[in-house]
């Protein structure tokens, strides 16, 4: 089977690495890919906003499965165009991708389906937002109602900070926001594969959003993650599935917009049980890196079963019992204005001990690998315990030559502290 992978980040490198290990794979293409993905796939120049061009390419190359990595093409309806052309695609329709594309849409679905989540107000103007803020105690959460690459959230500790957050959102034309009550607890991510009817869990992870050690500094797209996340116990996972995941899948199907793909639930573990923070309509980044590191099955076959509505017919996904941990190496200046162009070397030495270095914001200038974005590498390793996985990942980090890069040195700290 020939497969087309859409995307160019660390998530897509992890997917390409695992897809390429399938005995049933003939050719893997990536649009546009990156230098790391090029080790596993043929990278092509293809404008994924031009749906007709993507369909033509798939027909010409006899593509048997399209895997859409990022959220933007999903919200743009690429999956719809591919399905209309009779092509199997892993990823939800534009209507279903609203679960990520519109936080207000998801909140209203939670209200209809009685799904536990934070209290909220959906607002469409600055004056309305300022009035709504008065009803929420501090801290209060302000979210841009749209795609924001994991960074459109402000946890405001003061009224001035909350006001500034909504003013920034409505300074842009067409701004919209969701104002939420602050939930106290620990965050965790739960992943589920679904074909719109059947579903299976696909692992848990815990991300580290803040840029600095000890969860300090501004939010980022993610500075590291580990999987599994023991804080989501089997009992809590069952509760989340019964009260959040199952009713969401049912509500989407009843609305005539069944969700097919990976449903990524960001959860807050509160004293009253798991509550939904938000949904993503694709694998997380860097969560995908640790999930793919642990996954042990035939990924193209599994994703094709999802695409073709046959998920109930295949065996449940199998994962290694080991913990996987990934450390993001970012370019200096991230999450503000990253310094691009810094040289990167010694990746082979970093991988010599069994680690994997998934590339995200990288490019080749001549024969030199350089940083081309904010999050540059996701250095991933495994171990029998989280402490062992952490040690292995940082050994690999320290072998990489990237003078213009930086990373957090405490990924996994919460779970390691619990196990002391």
Buried (B, 14 or more C-beta within 10 A) or exposed (E): BBBBBBBBBBBBBBBBBBBBBBEEBEBBBBBBBBBBBBEBBBBEEBEBEEBEEBBEBBEEBEBBBBBBBBBBBBBBBBBBBBBEBEBBBBBBBBBBBBBBBBBBBBBBBBEEBEBBBBEBBBBEEBEBBBEBBEEBEEBBBBBBBBBBEBBBBBBBEEEEBBBBBBEBBBEEEEBBBBBBBBBEBEBBBBBBBBBBEBBBBBBBBBBBBBBBBEBEBEBBBBBBBBBBBBBBEEEBBEBBBEBBBBBBBEBBBEEEBBBBBBBBBBBBBBEEBBBBBBBBBBBBBBBBBBBBBBBEBBBBBBBBBBBBBEBEEBEEBEBEEBBBBBBBBBBBEBBEEBEBEBEBEBBEEBBEEEBBBBBBBBBEEEEEBBBBBBBBBBBBBBBEEBBBBBBBBBBBBEBBBBEBBBBBEBBBBBBBEEEE
